[in-house]
Amino acid sequence: MKILGIGNAIVDVICKVEDDFINNNNLTKGTMKLIFDDKEFQKLLSNLKIEKTISGGSVANSIVGLSQLGNEVGFIGKVSDDNLGEKYEEGLKSERVEYFYKKKKEELPTGTCLILVTPDSERTMCTFLGTAGKISENDIDTRTIKNSEIIFLEGYLWDEGEPKKAFEKAINNSKKVAMSLSDQFCVDRHKNHFLDLVKHKLNITFANEQEMISLINAKSFDEVITFAKSLNNLIVITRGEKGAISILGNEINENEAEKNLDIKDLTGAGDLFAAGFLHGYLNNLNPMDCLNKGREMSSRVIQQIGARL
């Protein structure tokens, strides 16, 4: 198998809202908030009109993108044997993703992410992880890991206890490891762990500019470049309107962002960028072509509603 994704199996529920809704519910626009109480989650959802429901999760979105580009892919993520869990599995299989998880009835329901899209196309997420956040080392199939050229992990998955053990088991049995830092709040919560992973355990790190600045407490992006050059692994950073950059030692490649796009929803931009870049990497394209493939995929997804093409 070319690439195996391991991440939170989350069903995305997409709703359009005004900025007032974000402010009135004490949310921070453009970030992801974890909600630990299902009742709180249902209360948020109760006054909203649902635009679209789709199988999601950051790495799962990337894996689907890689499948759509013709790569042989798989995914491990924990769902419950409930209605949403069944929809989630069907959604992956319909995209030719091999799903390495046998669902059973869990104490918690399948995870859900409420994606609030404001008029400026920015997305703010409220995630009830449900059983997705209870992934353990028992859910990680060592043979599948060893049969994959690369495993792709997400920062959202990292948490103390069982998820951390699952993470470490996957890394320790893999040939190559790529990871997305996922979200600035995620980086702030797990800074020391993430820094250790980036320095010592990851072959490829995906992040946006703010996440990298936060990770190393940098004052400027120049500090990020200096840090990335000091490592022996590939760092890929998206910079919004400034484009994207890949750094491997002293080799730096940079491309510009696509201009004049009809942007409808930024959900999935980073996920699909990673899919495009990894497609290039897996198929031995040069770094600039990898960046351009990432840009092509992210440009397409932000011109529609939802995180999958």
C-alpha positions, 0 to 999 in steps of 0.5 A: 500500500502506498499510504495509510492514514491514521486519524480521527474518524469524524462525520462533518456537519456543515452549516452556514452562520453569521459572525454573530453566531461565532461571537455569541457562542464564545468561539474563536473564528478559524480555529477548532474547539473540542466539546466534551459534552454531547448535550452541549454539542447538540445544543449548538446544532439545534438552531442551525440548518445543516447544509451537508453531512459527510465523512470527514476527519483531517487525515481521512480527507487527505487519504480520500484525495490521494485515492482520487489521484489514483493511489492505493490507500488505507485508513484506520480510525475508530467509529461506533456501530451506529448510524453515523459509524455506518455512514462513515465506513460507507463513505470511505469505501465509496472512495476506494479507501481500504478501511482497517477497522472493524466497528463495534458498539462503543460507549460513546457515539461516532465522532462529529464535527460541526463546521461553521462557515461564515460569509467570509468563507472562513470555517470554525469547527466544534468537534465532539470526538466521541469514540474517535478520541478513544483510539488505542494501540489495540486498534493499530494493525502492525502488519498493515503499518509495515506494508505501507510506504508511508503512514500519515498522522494528524496532530488532532489524534494526539492525546495523553493515554491510549491515543498516545500509545496508538501514535507511538505504536504506529510510528515505531512500526512504520517505514516513513512517517508524515504528520500534520500539526493540524491546528494552532490550539493543538500545537499550543496544547502539546508543544513539547511532544510535537517539537520532539516528533518534528525533530526526531521522529517525522520524515515529513511535517505539514503545518501552516505558518502560524502553527510553526511559529507557535511550535518554536515560539518564533518572532518571525518566519525567518526563524522558522526557516532557520529551524527547518534548515537545521533538521534532517527531514522535510518541512512543508508549510502553507502560508495562505495568500503567500503560497507554500514552501518546502524545506529540506536542509538547505534546499528550499522551494516556494510557490505562490498561491492561486489567484482569482479563485471563487472561494466558498469554504476554506474547510479542507484546504490544508488536508487537500494540499497535503494530499496533492503534495504527498501524491507528488512525493509518492510518485517521485515528483520534484519538490516544486511539482509536489508544491504545485500539486498541493496548490492545485488540490487545495484551490479546487476544494476551497471553491466548493462547500465541504472538505472533499472533492 
